[in-house]
Amino acid sequence: MPVISMFYGIIIQLLFFDNREHKPPHIHAKYGEFAAAFDFPV
């Protein structure tokens, strides 16, 4: 997963082409033990 940004311990990753696990483009945000995923409307 390519990392777009890292600030204040938050890691932002973009997944735009991964046929094994993820179909639509989306962003993962991670902070410690917390994680979130955000989809793009296509």
N, CA, C and O atoms as a Tinker XYZ file with bonds, in Angstrom:
   168  protein
     1  N      0.830000   -1.180000    0.000000    73     2
     2  CA     0.000000    0.000000    0.000000    64     1     3
     3  C      0.872000    1.241000    0.000000    63     2     4     5
     4  O      1.702000    1.408000    0.893000    81     3
     5  N      0.706000    2.096000   -0.963000    73     3     6
     6  CA     1.507000    3.320000   -0.977000    64     5     7
     7  C      1.027000    4.295000    0.102000    63     6     8     9
     8  O     -0.171000    4.537000    0.251000    81     7
     9  N      1.977000    4.843000    0.844000    73     7    10
    10  CA     1.660000    5.822000    1.892000    64     9    11
    11  C      1.634000    7.208000    1.266000    63    10    12    13
    12  O      2.602000    7.623000    0.629000    81    11
    13  N      0.521000    7.929000    1.445000    73    11    14
    14  CA     0.380000    9.276000    0.906000    64    13    15
    15  C      0.940000   10.297000    1.877000    63    14    16    17
    16  O      1.640000   11.230000    1.483000    81    15
    17  N      0.620000   10.106000    3.171000    73    15    18
    18  CA     0.995000   11.110000    4.156000    64    17    19
    19  C      1.168000   10.466000    5.530000    63    18    20    21
    20  O      0.508000    9.478000    5.852000    81    19
    21  N      2.058000   11.036000    6.329000    73    19    22
    22  CA     2.254000   10.637000    7.720000    64    21    23
    23  C      2.386000   11.907000    8.543000    63    22    24    25
    24  O      3.308000   12.692000    8.320000    81    23
    25  N      1.465000   12.127000    9.506000    73    23    26
    26  CA     1.516000   13.315000   10.347000    64    25    27
    27  C      0.863000   13.013000   11.686000    63    26    28    29
    28  O     -0.177000   12.356000   11.735000    81    27
    29  N      1.458000   13.483000   12.766000    73    27    30
    30  CA     0.961000   13.288000   14.134000    64    29    31
    31  C      0.646000   11.823000   14.435000    63    30    32    33
    32  O     -0.274000   11.538000   15.202000    81    31
    33  N      1.388000   10.900000   13.849000    73    31    34
    34  CA     1.166000    9.477000   14.069000    64    33    35
    35  C      0.068000    8.871000   13.215000    63    34    36    37
    36  O     -0.214000    7.680000   13.341000    81    35
    37  N     -0.561000    9.658000   12.347000    73    35    38
    38  CA    -1.618000    9.165000   11.464000    64    37    39
    39  C     -0.988000    8.799000   10.121000    63    38    40    41
    40  O     -0.241000    9.586000    9.540000    81    39
    41  N     -1.293000    7.611000    9.643000    73    39    42
    42  CA    -0.781000    7.148000    8.347000    64    41    43
    43  C     -1.950000    7.078000    7.372000    63    42    44    45
    44  O     -2.955000    6.423000    7.650000    81    43
    45  N     -1.822000    7.748000    6.235000    73    43    46
    46  CA    -2.843000    7.754000    5.189000    64    45    47
    47  C     -2.317000    6.950000    4.009000    63    46    48    49
    48  O     -1.248000    7.252000    3.476000    81    47
    49  N     -3.066000    5.926000    3.597000    73    47    50
    50  CA    -2.662000    5.065000    2.493000    64    49    51
    51  C     -3.764000    5.038000    1.441000    63    50    52    53
    52  O     -4.949000    5.034000    1.774000    81    51
    53  N     -3.372000    5.021000    0.179000    73    51    54
    54  CA    -4.309000    4.984000   -0.932000    64    53    55
    55  C     -4.234000    3.634000   -1.623000    63    54    56    57
    56  O     -3.150000    3.181000   -1.989000    81    55
    57  N     -5.378000    2.991000   -1.802000    73    55    58
    58  CA    -5.464000    1.754000   -2.574000    64    57    59
    59  C     -6.290000    2.047000   -3.804000    63    58    60    61
    60  O     -7.485000    2.324000   -3.700000    81    59
    61  N     -5.668000    1.990000   -4.971000    73    59    62
    62  CA    -6.381000    2.325000   -6.193000    64    61    63
    63  C     -6.423000    1.169000   -7.173000    63    62    64    65
    64  O     -7.237000    1.189000   -8.096000    81    63
    65  N     -5.572000    0.155000   -7.007000    73    63    66
    66  CA    -5.589000   -0.989000   -7.913000    64    65    67
    67  C     -5.081000   -2.213000   -7.163000    63    66    68    69
    68  O     -3.877000   -2.466000   -7.104000    81    67
    69  N     -6.016000   -2.967000   -6.589000    73    67    70
    70  CA    -5.659000   -4.185000   -5.864000    64    69    71
    71  C     -6.782000   -5.185000   -6.088000    63    70    72    73
    72  O     -7.771000   -5.180000   -5.355000    81    71
    73  N     -6.644000   -6.029000   -7.076000    73    71    74
    74  CA    -7.704000   -6.975000   -7.435000    64    73    75
    75  C     -7.829000   -8.134000   -6.458000    63    74    76    77
    76  O     -8.851000   -8.819000   -6.458000    81    75
    77  N     -6.819000   -8.376000   -5.624000    73    75    78
    78  CA    -6.887000   -9.501000   -4.701000    64    77    79
    79  C     -7.864000   -9.252000   -3.562000    63    78    80    81
    80  O     -8.660000  -10.133000   -3.238000    81    79
    81  N     -7.823000   -8.067000   -2.941000    73    79    82
    82  CA    -8.648000   -7.782000   -1.771000    64    81    83
    83  C     -9.644000   -6.658000   -1.991000    63    82    84    85
    84  O    -10.798000   -6.765000   -1.576000    81    83
    85  N     -9.223000   -5.597000   -2.629000    73    83    86
    86  CA   -10.027000   -4.381000   -2.712000    64    85    87
    87  C    -10.326000   -4.055000   -4.176000    63    86    88    89
    88  O     -9.415000   -3.946000   -4.996000    81    87
    89  N    -11.590000   -3.903000   -4.485000    73    87    90
    90  CA   -11.962000   -3.554000   -5.861000    64    89    91
    91  C    -11.986000   -2.044000   -6.097000    63    90    92    93
    92  O    -11.220000   -1.564000   -6.933000    81    91
    93  N    -12.842000   -1.257000   -5.390000    73    91    94
    94  CA   -12.897000    0.186000   -5.694000    64    93    95
    95  C    -11.741000    0.948000   -5.041000    63    94    96    97
    96  O    -11.204000    0.500000   -4.028000    81    95
    97  N    -11.355000    2.087000   -5.608000    73    95    98
    98  CA   -10.312000    2.907000   -4.985000    64    97    99
    99  C    -10.802000    3.431000   -3.634000    63    98   100   101
   100  O    -11.955000    3.842000   -3.505000    81    99
   101  N     -9.922000    3.416000   -2.627000    73    99   102
   102  CA   -10.283000    3.916000   -1.314000    64   101   103
   103  C     -9.039000    4.277000   -0.519000    63   102   104   105
   104  O     -7.918000    3.967000   -0.921000    81   103
   105  N     -9.249000    4.934000    0.610000    73   103   106
   106  CA    -8.164000    5.389000    1.486000    64   105   107
   107  C     -8.269000    4.680000    2.828000    63   106   108   109
   108  O     -9.365000    4.502000    3.359000    81   107
   109  N     -7.124000    4.276000    3.378000    73   107   110
   110  CA    -7.051000    3.753000    4.731000    64   109   111
   111  C     -6.344000    4.788000    5.592000    63   110   112   113
   112  O     -5.322000    5.343000    5.187000    81   111
   113  N     -6.884000    5.052000    6.779000    73   111   114
   114  CA    -6.247000    5.931000    7.760000    64   113   115
   115  C     -6.007000    5.105000    9.017000    63   114   116   117
   116  O     -6.922000    4.443000    9.508000    81   115
   117  N     -4.766000    5.139000    9.550000    73   115   118
   118  CA    -4.421000    4.362000   10.736000    64   117   119
   119  C     -3.764000    5.267000   11.768000    63   118   120   121
   120  O     -2.938000    6.120000   11.442000    81   119
   121  N     -4.153000    5.055000   13.021000    73   119   122
   122  CA    -3.570000    5.795000   14.135000    64   121   123
   123  C     -3.536000    4.856000   15.331000    63   122   124   125
   124  O     -4.573000    4.580000   15.935000    81   123
   125  N     -2.348000    4.364000   15.677000    73   123   126
   126  CA    -2.228000    3.408000   16.773000    64   125   127
   127  C     -3.024000    2.151000   16.470000    63   126   128   129
   128  O     -2.804000    1.499000   15.449000    81   127
   129  N     -3.962000    1.808000   17.371000    73   127   130
   130  CA    -4.783000    0.619000   17.149000    64   129   131
   131  C     -6.077000    0.940000   16.405000    63   130   132   133
   132  O     -6.897000    0.047000   16.190000    81   131
   133  N     -6.275000    2.190000   16.011000    73   131   134
   134  CA    -7.484000    2.611000   15.303000    64   133   135
   135  C     -7.252000    2.593000   13.796000    63   134   136   137
   136  O     -6.153000    2.872000   13.317000    81   135
   137  N     -8.319000    2.257000   13.056000    73   135   138
   138  CA    -8.220000    2.245000   11.591000    64   137   139
   139  C     -9.574000    2.627000   10.995000    63   138   140   141
   140  O    -10.620000    2.360000   11.587000    81   139
   141  N     -9.542000    3.251000    9.826000    73   139   142
   142  CA   -10.757000    3.626000    9.107000    64   141   143
   143  C    -10.492000    3.504000    7.618000    63   142   144   145
   144  O     -9.356000    3.633000    7.162000    81   143
   145  N    -11.551000    3.253000    6.869000    73   143   146
   146  CA   -11.464000    3.163000    5.401000    64   145   147
   147  C    -12.513000    4.102000    4.818000    63   146   148   149
   148  O    -13.644000    4.164000    5.300000    81   147
   149  N    -12.121000    4.836000    3.770000    73   147   150
   150  CA   -13.000000    5.797000    3.118000    64   149   151
   151  C    -13.053000    5.478000    1.629000    63   150   152   153
   152  O    -12.017000    5.360000    0.975000    81   151
   153  N    -14.268000    5.338000    1.097000    73   151   154
   154  CA   -14.457000    5.055000   -0.332000    64   153   155
   155  C    -14.626000    6.354000   -1.109000    63   154   156   157
   156  O    -15.084000    7.364000   -0.575000    81   155
   157  N    -14.248000    6.304000   -2.379000    73   155   158
   158  CA   -14.480000    7.405000   -3.318000    64   157   159
   159  C    -15.728000    7.091000   -4.121000    63   158   160   161
   160  O    -15.865000    5.968000   -4.606000    81   159
   161  N    -16.637000    8.031000   -4.281000    73   159   162
   162  CA   -17.771000    7.767000   -5.177000    64   161   163
   163  C    -17.264000    7.737000   -6.626000    63   162   164   165
   164  O    -16.568000    8.646000   -7.078000    81   163
   165  N    -17.624000    6.692000   -7.322000    73   163   166
   166  CA   -17.151000    6.522000   -8.697000    64   165   167
   167  C    -18.294000    6.639000   -9.655000    63   166   168
   168  O    -18.100000    6.525000  -10.865000    81   167
